[in-house]
Amino acid sequence: MNISAYSMTFITSEVEAVRSFYDRFFDTWYPFDCGWYVLMRLGKTPDAPELGFMEPRDGAQSFSTGGMLNLIVADVDEMHRRMSAAGETVVIPLADNPWGDRGFGVLDPAGVIVYCHKEIPPSDEFRQFIQRSPTDRRGA
């Protein structure tokens, strides 16, 4: 199965606060925006990742905690500096992790952990679990 794009939608009563959060840090644009539902792209290219945020409708409940959005960023240290300076709530401290990333996590206004990271070489302990392609069977 080939997946050519992905989109996640989070239900939240904080659509405007979420929009402001992502606009400040992720160069967003909106292929669809009707106010209570926004589909945003994180970047200006046609293949940029998409996220949807929707106000509760027809019994849908708000999303709160229990989720994490993972974003690979070009300069994780600069992103951490910008978000910390803006007063965002850092819930995962900036660190080099043995599984092969340098990253940190902040909470967005909907309660989603946004984990920003870049790849670094993994420790020997974790190298066995990494698959670089669908046919790479290490760790299987």
N, C-alpha and C positions, 0 to 999 in steps of 0.2 A: 504494500500500500504506500503510495506517495502522497504526502501532505504538502501542498504548495503554499499554504498560508495558515495562520491560526488567529483566533480572536477569543478572548475571554470577556464575559460580561459579569460585573459585580453589581449587586443590588444594594443601593445605599440612599439614604435621605440626604446625603452630603454631595450631590452631583456638582454643584458650583464650587465647593471647596476642593473637591478632587480635581476639577478642571484647572483651577488656579495652581494647585500643587504641581501637576504634570506640565502645565504651560511654562512654569518658572524654570524647570530643570531639563526638559526632554524635547524641546523643539517640536512641539505637537502641531498637528493640523487635523481637521475634522471632516472626513468623508460624509458623515451624517450627523446632524444635530437638530433635534426637535425640542430641546429644552429639558424634558424629563428623561430623555435617552440621548447619550452622545457616544459616537464611535470615533475614537481618536487614533491617530497614527503617531507613533513615537519616532519622528523623523520625517523628512520631506520627500522621501523616495516612495515610488509605488509599492515596493515590496517591504516597507517598514512594518514592524510589528503593530498589530491593532489591539486595542482594548475598548470594551464597552462599559459604560456606567449608566445605570438606570434607577430612577426613583421607584420605590415599591409600587407595584400595580397588581390588582386582582389577587391579593393575598400573598404575594411574594415577600419574603422576609429580607431585611437588610443583612448584608454580609458583615460579619465582625469576627476578627481574628481567625486563626486556623488556616490561613492561606498565605502563600508567599509567591510573589512575582519575581522571577530571576531575570535580571537584565545585564548583559555583557556591555560594559562601557569602555571607551578608549582610554580614559584617564581616571581611574577609580580614586586616586588620591585627591585630584582636583574636585571631583564630584563630592567626595566626602567633605572637603573643605567648604565648598559652596553650600551644601545642605546643612552642615553644622553651623556655619556662620548665619544662616537664615533661621536658625532656631528649630530645625526639624528634630523630631524625637528619634534619636539613634537607639535602636533596640538590640542591634548586633554590632559590637565594636569592630572597627577596621582592623583586620588581621590577615596574615598569611596563613592559609589553612593547608593541612597536610594532604587533603584530597585534591589539591591542585588549583586553588584560586586565592586571590587576594580580594577581600570584599568586606562590605558592611551592609547593615540593614536599617531602614527607617520605616516608620509607620506613615501611611498616607491617611487622609481624613476619613476614609471608609474602614479603617482598621486593617488594611492589607499590609503585610510586610513587603517592602520593596527592597530586594537584595541586589545591590549593584556590585559587580565584580569583574575581574579580568583573570584570564588563565595564567597560572604560573606552573612550573614543573611540580608534579606531585611527589610525595615521599615514596620510597620503595614500598612501604606498607600499602599504599593506595593505588600504585601504578597498575596492579593486577586487575583492578575493577574498571578500568577505563577502556571503552570501546571507541575507536576512531572512525569506524564505518559500520554499516549494517552487517557486513560479513566478518568483522573482527569478533572473534568468540572468546577473547580473554575474559576471565572472570565467570564464564558460563559453566 
